[in-house]
Amino acid sequence: MKEFVLYQNEELAPGYHRLVFEGQLGGVPGQFLMVKAWPTHDPLLARPFSLHEVEKERFSIFFQVRGRGTALLAQLKPGDRASVLGPLGRGFPLNEKGPFILVAGGIGIAPFKFLVKALKDEEIFLFYGARRAEELLLLEEFQKLGIKVFPATEDGSVGFHGLVTRPLEEFLAQNASGTIYACGPNPMLEEVARIARAFKVKAYLSLEARMACGLGLCLGCVIKGKGGRFLHLCTEGPVVPAERIF
């Protein structure tokens, strides 16, 4: 692991943080980092995070506080150091056919800032869903990137009233072409896979699993794919073709 200095800790809403680190880092959108910033063995393991943004001299992660590890990271201050391993895994392929249709559920928006900038000359549509308006934390940022954004909230407070997969399906009924990239909760990903299959559109899913080493050695992130085949998500993913899972 390599040490990086924290440049900024931005709390976008209670429990949601964007950490910006100083330093050069390569990578492909959809890859992840293992991050640890506590000197003790409690918690023992580093935590996995999608690459949120990668710039020339800085990179960032975006996350929701869910346990002790993320709570400790949320307390970091500029100048603090963190140990980082990565980028790791397989990201979103950038050589597929456009237009590119991005589907994000809640904190699943995290890898798409990097992806949109990597696809800067392509036609991009973002379907961004959450339970309520306050959870669409990056909505304005993506609208300013010059892409077409379709928000959806389960309580109807912003955009479409319902699950984000509904406007996606309506869109594909009129524009069944391009490639889908999706990141979010498993029920959403399964529905995205079903919709992509119905409209014969290629889809890639960014999946989540508990990770310990990030290198495929510990078998902690093994998931069961379609046909009973098992996948090491940290090395064969986290981005996987939809047909391999659902």
N, C-alpha and C positions, 0 to 999 in steps of 0.2 A: 504494500500500500504506500501511497505517496501523500505527503502532507500539503495541504493548501490553506491559505489564510482567508477567513471570511471578510468579504467587503461590505455586505449589507444583509440584514435580516429584516425582511418586510412582512409584517403581519397584515394580510389582506382582509381578514375577518377573524373573529375569535376562533383560534384553533387551526387556522390556515396560514402557512408560512412559505415565503419564497426566500431561499438562501442563495446569495450570489457570492461566488468564490473568485479570488484572483488567481490567474494562472492560465496557461494554455492547455487545451484539451481537445482531442479530435473527436471522432465518433460519427455515428449515423443516427438520424432520428429514430427513436424507438428502442435504442440500446439503453442499458441501465448502469448505474454505479452502486457499489457497496460503500456506505459511508458510516464512519464511527468517529465520535468526538467526545469520548469520555475515557478517563485514564484507568478506571476500575474494570473488573470482570462482571459487573452488574449494570446493564445487561452484557452478556458474554459476546454476542455476535453483532457485527455491523448490520445495517439495514439497507435494503435495496430501494433505489429511487430511479425513475425515468429521467433521462436527460431532458431538461425543460428548455433551456437555451444554451447555445454555444457561440460565443463571440471570439474575437481575436485574442483578447487578454483576460476574458472572464467566462464563467459558465455558471449555470444555476440549476437548482432542483426546486420543485413545488410540491408540497405535501400537506396532508391533514394530520393533526396530532391524534394518534390512536392508541398509544401505549407508552411505556417508559422510554424506549429508544427515541421515538419521535418527540416526546416531551423534552428530553435532554437537548436534542438538536434545536428545538424551538427556543431554548434559553440562550443560545450562542449570541455573542456580541461581536461587532466588527473588531478584527484583530485576533480573534480566537482562531485556533487551528483545528482542522479536521483531517482524518486519514481517509483517503479515497482510493478505491480499487476500480479500475475500469478505464474506458467504456467496455462493457461486457455484453455478450449475447448477440442475437440477430435483430436488426432493426427493420424498418419499413423499406421495401425495395423502391428505389427511385427511378427505375427504368420501365415501369408499367405504363399502360396507355391511359391518358386522361380522357375526360375531366376526372379530377380526384375528389372523391366524396368522403369527407371526414365525419365520423360519428363519435361524439364524446358524451359520456355519462358522468356527471359530477366531477370528481377529482381526476377522472380519466382524460380530462383536457390537458393534463401535464405535458405529454410528449409532443403536442401538436404545434406549439409555438416554434420549436426547432424545425418541425416538418414543413410548416407553411413557408418558412424562409428558405428552406432547401428547394421547394417547388415554386420559387418566386415567379417564374415566367409561365406557369401553367394556370389553367382555369380550375379554381378550387371552390367547393361548397362545403360549409361546416354546419352540421346538425348538432347543436349543443343543448343537452338536456340536464335538468336537475329537479329536485323536489319543489323548490321555491326560488324566487328571484334572487334572494340573498346568496344563494349557492352558485349562481352563474358569475363567479368572481372575475373571470377574465373576458366577459362578454364585450365590453367596450374596447379592450385591447385588440381583440380579434377583428372587430368591426373597423378599427383604424388601419388594419393591415391591407385593406382593399379587396377582401374576399367576400363572397356572399354568405351571410350567416343566418341560420334558421334556429332561433331559440325555442325551447319548449320547457314548460314547467308543469309538474303534476298538479299543482294547485291553481294553475291558470294565471298566475301573477305577471308573467311575461311570456309573450309569444304564444305558441300553440298550447292549448290546454290538454295535457295528457303526456303519454310517453313519447320520447324523441323518435322512436322507431316508426310511429304513425306518419308524420310528415316525410320521413325518409321513404316509406313505401309509396306515398302519394307522388313524391318527386320522381321515383324510378318508374312509376307507371307512365310518366310522360317523357322520361329521359333515361331509358334503360341502356346506359353505356358507361364506360370508364372503369375506375377501380375504387373500391371502398377500403378505407383504413379506419378501424374502430378500436376504441379503448374505453373500458368502463366495467360495470358489474357483470358477472357471468350471465344472468338472465337477459340482459340487454345484448350481449355478444351472441348468445344463442339465437335470439330473434333476428339480429342483423344477418347471421349466417343463413337463416331460413329465407329471409327476404332476398338476399343475394342469389341464393340458389333458385328461387322462383323466377327471378328476372335474368338469370344467366349472366350475372355480373361477378367478376372476380373480387374476392374480399380477403383482407388480412386482418387478423385480430391480435391485439396486444393483451396477453393474458397475465394474470397475477397468481403467484403461489408463494408460500413461505420459502425463503431462501436462507441458507446458512453460509455456504462458501462462495457461491456465484460462479463456480468453475466446473461444475458437473461431477465433483468428487464425492460429495456427501449423500447424494440421492434424496435430499430433502425437498426438492422442488419437482419431483417426478409426478406427472399427471397422466391420466388415461385418455388416450385419443380415440378417434373413430376406429372401429374394427378391433378394439382391444389392445392396440399398440400403445406402449408407454413412451412418453417424451420427457427428456431432461429440459425443463423450461428455461434454465439459465444458459444452456448452450444451443439448443434447437429452437429457442424462442428468445425473448418473450413474444416476439411477433411471429405468428404462425398462419399459414394459409387456412382459411375457414374450413375447407373440406377435410382437413386432417383432424379436426376437433369435433365438429357437429355435422 
